[in-house]
């Protein structure tokens, strides 16, 4: 995996790019407001995309960026095009946070969020199936895309199905913490529900 979330610490984006000997990985959470209803009765409210990786873990689309070749955002946009088959222009304004870790490797992860229209999000979902890296093991890649998935922001009547069950999933690196921070920062679900989720009661920042 990219990192162990317990070893991550926050760092400013500006400071992070001055570090020597560190790799940089950029990932993005794409989301859209939705009037859709599950079973025609459970409001979806927001469609939030994550990604199934080749190793069975859940993460966000994106990948490693070589700062000698391009900026963080240009590298992220290129990775997104390769993984979801759509041109998305994320910018510095979409940057949410950066974290650095020294073990097991020297790595900085940069996390971005981008709101799309529901029609645009549907295009991303459709484009991901025909993207050149969908379901393939590409030797120069560390995170291989096996398909996009939607985060279930609702909770079923049993109190387990939906988002609580999703949080029991095996996430890669600090993707779980990034998801929690994004849901909190963007106010996609209320704080009371967020705090009740497994491993989501507090923010790592």
Buried (B, 14 or more C-beta within 10 A) or exposed (E): BBBEBEBBEEBEBEEBBEEEEBBBBBBBBBBBBBEEEEEEEBEBBBBBBBBBBBEEBBBBBBBBBEBEEEBBBBBBBBBBBBBBBBEBEBEEEBBBBBBBBEEEEBBBBBBBBBBBEBEBBEBBBEBBEEBEBBEEEEEEBBBBBBEBBBBBBBBBEEEEEBBBBBBEBEBBBBBBBBBBBBBBEBEBBEEEBBEEBEEBEEEBE
